[in-house]
């Protein structure tokens, strides 16, 4: 399945945004700049593709966020 992903992810104990982007099975990630005070520190991802399972994707992302916060 071909798809694209791009967005930002907050990393616990980091003041810098993590950028995530990918096409197919190739992913890249890097830190770009400090979160701005007015910016909500939340995962924001855009996925483009066919037959994406929205509920499953959302639950997996939320599960990872909760586990990262607990650790």
N, CA, C and O atoms as CSV, one atom per row, in Angstrom:
chain,resi,resn,atom,element,x,y,z
A,1,UNK,N,N,0.845,-1.171,0.000
A,1,UNK,CA,C,0.000,0.000,0.000
A,1,UNK,C,C,0.893,1.239,0.000
A,1,UNK,O,O,1.840,1.333,0.781
A,2,UNK,N,N,0.589,2.166,-0.864
A,2,UNK,CA,C,1.330,3.421,-0.892
A,2,UNK,C,C,0.589,4.478,-0.100
A,2,UNK,O,O,-0.622,4.646,-0.244
A,3,UNK,N,N,1.312,5.175,0.723
A,3,UNK,CA,C,0.718,6.252,1.496
A,3,UNK,C,C,1.799,7.246,1.873
A,3,UNK,O,O,2.994,6.993,1.724
A,4,UNK,N,N,1.335,8.387,2.368
A,4,UNK,CA,C,2.243,9.436,2.828
A,4,UNK,C,C,1.845,9.829,4.235
A,4,UNK,O,O,0.675,9.759,4.612
A,5,UNK,N,N,2.836,10.243,5.004
A,5,UNK,CA,C,2.579,10.731,6.363
A,5,UNK,C,C,3.491,11.933,6.603
A,5,UNK,O,O,4.650,11.952,6.187
A,6,UNK,N,N,2.938,12.929,7.282
A,6,UNK,CA,C,3.738,14.090,7.655
A,6,UNK,C,C,3.099,14.720,8.875
A,6,UNK,O,O,1.875,14.773,8.993
A,7,UNK,N,N,3.933,15.194,9.775
A,7,UNK,CA,C,3.387,15.869,10.938
A,7,UNK,C,C,4.417,16.092,12.019
A,7,UNK,O,O,5.621,15.944,11.811
A,8,UNK,N,N,3.899,16.457,13.193
A,8,UNK,CA,C,4.733,16.797,14.334
A,8,UNK,C,C,4.345,15.923,15.516
A,8,UNK,O,O,3.180,15.564,15.692
A,9,UNK,N,N,5.343,15.588,16.320
A,9,UNK,CA,C,5.125,14.742,17.484
A,9,UNK,C,C,5.858,15.359,18.678
A,9,UNK,O,O,7.044,15.676,18.578
A,10,UNK,N,N,5.154,15.534,19.817
A,10,UNK,CA,C,5.857,15.985,21.010
A,10,UNK,C,C,6.577,14.803,21.658
A,10,UNK,O,O,5.998,13.727,21.810
A,11,UNK,N,N,7.804,14.998,22.027
A,11,UNK,CA,C,8.584,13.955,22.690
A,11,UNK,C,C,8.726,14.355,24.156
A,11,UNK,O,O,9.151,15.471,24.455
A,12,UNK,N,N,8.371,13.449,25.075
A,12,UNK,CA,C,8.475,13.799,26.500
A,12,UNK,C,C,9.884,14.303,26.857
A,12,UNK,O,O,10.890,13.750,26.413
A,13,UNK,N,N,9.923,15.342,27.653
A,13,UNK,CA,C,11.165,15.950,28.143
A,13,UNK,C,C,12.010,16.602,27.049
A,13,UNK,O,O,13.205,16.823,27.244
A,14,UNK,N,N,11.405,16.912,25.903
A,14,UNK,CA,C,12.099,17.631,24.827
A,14,UNK,C,C,11.304,18.892,24.519
A,14,UNK,O,O,10.080,18.845,24.405
A,15,UNK,N,N,11.990,20.003,24.385
A,15,UNK,CA,C,11.335,21.271,24.072
A,15,UNK,C,C,11.277,21.525,22.570
A,15,UNK,O,O,10.775,22.560,22.130
A,16,UNK,N,N,11.792,20.579,21.786
A,16,UNK,CA,C,11.887,20.737,20.335
A,16,UNK,C,C,10.893,19.807,19.652
A,16,UNK,O,O,10.715,18.664,20.075
A,17,UNK,N,N,10.242,20.295,18.590
A,17,UNK,CA,C,9.283,19.476,17.845
A,17,UNK,C,C,9.997,18.392,17.039
A,17,UNK,O,O,11.048,18.631,16.443
A,18,UNK,N,N,9.419,17.221,17.032
A,18,UNK,CA,C,9.904,16.138,16.184
A,18,UNK,C,C,9.042,16.123,14.932
A,18,UNK,O,O,7.820,16.003,15.016
A,19,UNK,N,N,9.669,16.243,13.783
A,19,UNK,CA,C,8.973,16.185,12.502
A,19,UNK,C,C,9.073,14.757,11.995
A,19,UNK,O,O,10.148,14.157,11.993
A,20,UNK,N,N,7.945,14.226,11.568
A,20,UNK,CA,C,7.895,12.877,11.014
A,20,UNK,C,C,7.330,12.981,9.615
A,20,UNK,O,O,6.306,13.630,9.398
A,21,UNK,N,N,8.000,12.340,8.656
A,21,UNK,CA,C,7.474,12.301,7.294
A,21,UNK,C,C,7.888,11.001,6.642
A,21,UNK,O,O,8.946,10.444,6.936
A,22,UNK,N,N,7.045,10.532,5.761
A,22,UNK,CA,C,7.357,9.275,5.111
A,22,UNK,C,C,6.524,9.057,3.866
A,22,UNK,O,O,5.452,9.638,3.696
A,23,UNK,N,N,7.044,8.209,3.006
A,23,UNK,CA,C,6.353,7.777,1.793
A,23,UNK,C,C,6.559,6.277,1.690
A,23,UNK,O,O,7.692,5.795,1.691
A,24,UNK,N,N,5.452,5.535,1.602
A,24,UNK,CA,C,5.566,4.079,1.529
A,24,UNK,C,C,6.212,3.550,2.793
A,24,UNK,O,O,5.732,3.805,3.898
A,25,UNK,N,N,7.297,2.814,2.632
A,25,UNK,CA,C,7.985,2.269,3.810
A,25,UNK,C,C,9.258,3.041,4.150
A,25,UNK,O,O,10.082,2.562,4.929
A,26,UNK,N,N,9.426,4.226,3.576
A,26,UNK,CA,C,10.599,5.062,3.880
A,26,UNK,C,C,10.178,6.225,4.763
A,26,UNK,O,O,9.299,7.008,4.405
A,27,UNK,N,N,10.818,6.324,5.921
A,27,UNK,CA,C,10.479,7.355,6.891
A,27,UNK,C,C,11.697,8.194,7.212
A,27,UNK,O,O,12.835,7.730,7.149
A,28,UNK,N,N,11.431,9.431,7.555
A,28,UNK,CA,C,12.484,10.336,7.984
A,28,UNK,C,C,11.936,11.112,9.172
A,28,UNK,O,O,10.744,11.417,9.222
A,29,UNK,N,N,12.788,11.425,10.112
A,29,UNK,CA,C,12.375,12.241,11.246
A,29,UNK,C,C,13.553,13.076,11.694
A,29,UNK,O,O,14.708,12.668,11.577
A,30,UNK,N,N,13.240,14.251,12.210
A,30,UNK,CA,C,14.262,15.172,12.681
A,30,UNK,C,C,13.601,16.197,13.595
A,30,UNK,O,O,12.385,16.382,13.558
A,31,UNK,N,N,14.406,16.855,14.407
A,31,UNK,CA,C,13.912,17.940,15.250
A,31,UNK,C,C,14.083,19.239,14.483
A,31,UNK,O,O,15.131,19.480,13.883
A,32,UNK,N,N,13.037,20.087,14.504
A,32,UNK,CA,C,13.169,21.317,13.737
A,32,UNK,C,C,13.312,22.566,14.605
A,32,UNK,O,O,14.328,23.250,14.484
A,33,UNK,N,N,12.363,22.902,15.465
A,33,UNK,CA,C,12.526,24.090,16.305
A,33,UNK,C,C,11.757,23.936,17.603
A,33,UNK,O,O,10.958,23.013,17.761
A,34,UNK,N,N,12.004,24.844,18.522
A,34,UNK,CA,C,11.338,24.810,19.819
A,34,UNK,C,C,9.832,24.996,19.650
A,34,UNK,O,O,9.373,25.773,18.813
A,35,UNK,N,N,9.075,24.262,20.468
A,35,UNK,CA,C,7.640,24.490,20.502
A,35,UNK,C,C,7.416,25.934,20.932
A,35,UNK,O,O,8.050,26.411,21.873
A,36,UNK,N,N,6.538,26.611,20.261
A,36,UNK,CA,C,6.196,27.984,20.605
A,36,UNK,C,C,5.207,27.977,21.773
A,36,UNK,O,O,4.404,27.051,21.890
A,37,UNK,N,N,5.253,28.998,22.641
A,37,UNK,CA,C,4.368,29.023,23.811
A,37,UNK,C,C,2.878,28.889,23.454
A,37,UNK,O,O,2.123,28.270,24.203
A,38,UNK,N,N,2.453,29.457,22.330
A,38,UNK,CA,C,1.047,29.411,21.946
A,38,UNK,C,C,0.675,28.119,21.206
A,38,UNK,O,O,-0.502,27.880,20.940
A,39,UNK,N,N,1.658,27.298,20.878
A,39,UNK,CA,C,1.421,26.056,20.135
A,39,UNK,C,C,1.016,24.925,21.070
A,39,UNK,O,O,1.707,24.670,22.056
A,40,UNK,N,N,-0.084,24.244,20.783
A,40,UNK,CA,C,-0.419,23.084,21.617
A,40,UNK,C,C,0.581,21.951,21.361
A,40,UNK,O,O,0.855,21.608,20.211
A,41,UNK,N,N,1.119,21.376,22.432
A,41,UNK,CA,C,2.093,20.288,22.287
A,41,UNK,C,C,1.323,18.986,22.142
A,41,UNK,O,O,1.081,18.268,23.113
A,42,UNK,N,N,0.947,18.703,20.902
A,42,UNK,CA,C,0.175,17.506,20.622
A,42,UNK,C,C,0.624,16.905,19.301
A,42,UNK,O,O,1.172,17.596,18.442
A,43,UNK,N,N,0.388,15.631,19.153
A,43,UNK,CA,C,0.696,14.957,17.896
A,43,UNK,C,C,-0.285,15.440,16.839
A,43,UNK,O,O,-1.500,15.432,17.042
A,44,UNK,N,N,0.264,15.858,15.718
A,44,UNK,CA,C,-0.552,16.279,14.576
A,44,UNK,C,C,0.027,15.612,13.339
A,44,UNK,O,O,1.111,15.970,12.877
A,45,UNK,N,N,-0.697,14.650,12.813
A,45,UNK,CA,C,-0.235,13.901,11.655
A,45,UNK,C,C,-1.272,13.956,10.543
A,45,UNK,O,O,-2.477,13.960,10.794
A,46,UNK,N,N,-0.782,13.997,9.318
A,46,UNK,CA,C,-1.639,13.897,8.144
A,46,UNK,C,C,-1.208,12.635,7.415
A,46,UNK,O,O,-0.034,12.465,7.087
A,47,UNK,N,N,-2.162,11.756,7.165
A,47,UNK,CA,C,-1.902,10.526,6.412
A,47,UNK,C,C,-2.722,10.571,5.143
A,47,UNK,O,O,-3.907,10.902,5.173
A,48,UNK,N,N,-2.097,10.243,4.034
A,48,UNK,CA,C,-2.765,10.215,2.747
A,48,UNK,C,C,-2.571,8.829,2.172
A,48,UNK,O,O,-1.441,8.360,2.038
A,49,UNK,N,N,-3.660,8.175,1.834
A,49,UNK,CA,C,-3.563,6.846,1.251
A,49,UNK,C,C,-4.939,6.257,1.050
A,49,UNK,O,O,-5.951,6.875,1.380
A,50,UNK,N,N,-4.965,5.074,0.513
A,50,UNK,CA,C,-6.229,4.380,0.271
A,50,UNK,C,C,-6.450,3.334,1.348
A,50,UNK,O,O,-5.514,2.700,1.835
A,51,UNK,N,N,-7.712,3.175,1.703
A,51,UNK,CA,C,-8.127,2.140,2.634
A,51,UNK,C,C,-7.415,2.233,3.996
A,51,UNK,O,O,-7.116,1.214,4.618
A,52,UNK,N,N,-7.151,3.455,4.444
A,52,UNK,CA,C,-6.564,3.650,5.766
A,52,UNK,C,C,-7.643,3.411,6.816
A,52,UNK,O,O,-8.783,3.843,6.645
A,53,UNK,N,N,-7.293,2.737,7.883
A,53,UNK,CA,C,-8.238,2.430,8.949
A,53,UNK,C,C,-8.123,3.509,10.021
A,53,UNK,O,O,-7.298,3.408,10.928
A,54,UNK,N,N,-8.961,4.543,9.908
A,54,UNK,CA,C,-8.855,5.711,10.771
A,54,UNK,C,C,-8.937,5.360,12.256
A,54,UNK,O,O,-8.108,5.819,13.041
A,55,UNK,N,N,-9.906,4.569,12.645
A,55,UNK,CA,C,-10.077,4.243,14.067
A,55,UNK,C,C,-8.862,3.497,14.594
A,55,UNK,O,O,-8.392,3.784,15.695
A,56,UNK,N,N,-8.352,2.554,13.835
A,56,UNK,CA,C,-7.178,1.785,14.270
A,56,UNK,C,C,-5.943,2.680,14.386
A,56,UNK,O,O,-5.187,2.575,15.352
A,57,UNK,N,N,-5.742,3.545,13.417
A,57,UNK,CA,C,-4.591,4.451,13.433
A,57,UNK,C,C,-4.677,5.380,14.643
A,57,UNK,O,O,-3.694,5.565,15.360
A,58,UNK,N,N,-5.852,5.960,14.863
A,58,UNK,CA,C,-6.020,6.860,16.008
A,58,UNK,C,C,-5.762,6.139,17.324
A,58,UNK,O,O,-5.113,6.696,18.209
A,59,UNK,N,N,-6.254,4.916,17.471
A,59,UNK,CA,C,-6.047,4.195,18.726
A,59,UNK,C,C,-4.583,3.851,18.933
A,59,UNK,O,O,-4.098,3.896,20.064
A,60,UNK,N,N,-3.866,3.507,17.872
A,60,UNK,CA,C,-2.439,3.205,17.998
A,60,UNK,C,C,-1.643,4.446,18.390
A,60,UNK,O,O,-0.752,4.370,19.237
A,61,UNK,N,N,-1.959,5.588,17.780
A,61,UNK,CA,C,-1.257,6.832,18.108
A,61,UNK,C,C,-1.544,7.219,19.551
A,61,UNK,O,O,-0.625,7.576,20.288
A,62,UNK,N,N,-2.812,7.154,19.967
A,62,UNK,CA,C,-3.163,7.502,21.340
A,62,UNK,C,C,-2.505,6.555,22.337
A,62,UNK,O,O,-2.054,6.991,23.396
A,63,UNK,N,N,-2.445,5.279,22.016
A,63,UNK,CA,C,-1.795,4.301,22.899
A,63,UNK,C,C,-0.320,4.640,23.078
A,63,UNK,O,O,0.196,4.578,24.194
A,64,UNK,N,N,0.360,4.993,22.003
A,64,UNK,CA,C,1.781,5.354,22.083
A,64,UNK,C,C,1.966,6.617,22.909
A,64,UNK,O,O,2.909,6.712,23.695
A,65,UNK,N,N,1.067,7.596,22.736
A,65,UNK,CA,C,1.180,8.838,23.504
A,65,UNK,C,C,1.002,8.578,24.992
A,65,UNK,O,O,1.741,9.132,25.806
A,66,UNK,N,N,0.043,7.754,25.358
A,66,UNK,CA,C,-0.206,7.451,26.753
A,66,UNK,C,C,0.994,6.713,27.339
A,66,UNK,O,O,1.436,7.044,28.439
A,67,UNK,N,N,1.525,5.728,26.634
A,67,UNK,CA,C,2.689,4.983,27.121
A,67,UNK,C,C,3.901,5.880,27.277
A,67,UNK,O,O,4.655,5.723,28.237
A,68,UNK,N,N,4.111,6.815,26.363
A,68,UNK,CA,C,5.252,7.733,26.450
A,68,UNK,C,C,5.100,8.673,27.649
A,68,UNK,O,O,6.084,9.010,28.306
A,69,UNK,N,N,3.870,9.092,27.927
A,69,UNK,CA,C,3.634,9.984,29.058
A,69,UNK,C,C,3.866,9.280,30.381
A,69,UNK,O,O,4.394,9.875,31.320
A,70,UNK,N,N,3.473,8.008,30.463
A,70,UNK,CA,C,3.612,7.240,31.698
A,70,UNK,C,C,5.068,6.959,32.002
A,70,UNK,O,O,5.464,6.972,33.168
A,71,UNK,N,N,5.869,6.708,30.994
A,71,UNK,CA,C,7.279,6.350,31.204
A,71,UNK,C,C,8.048,7.512,31.619
A,71,UNK,O,O,9.254,7.407,31.843
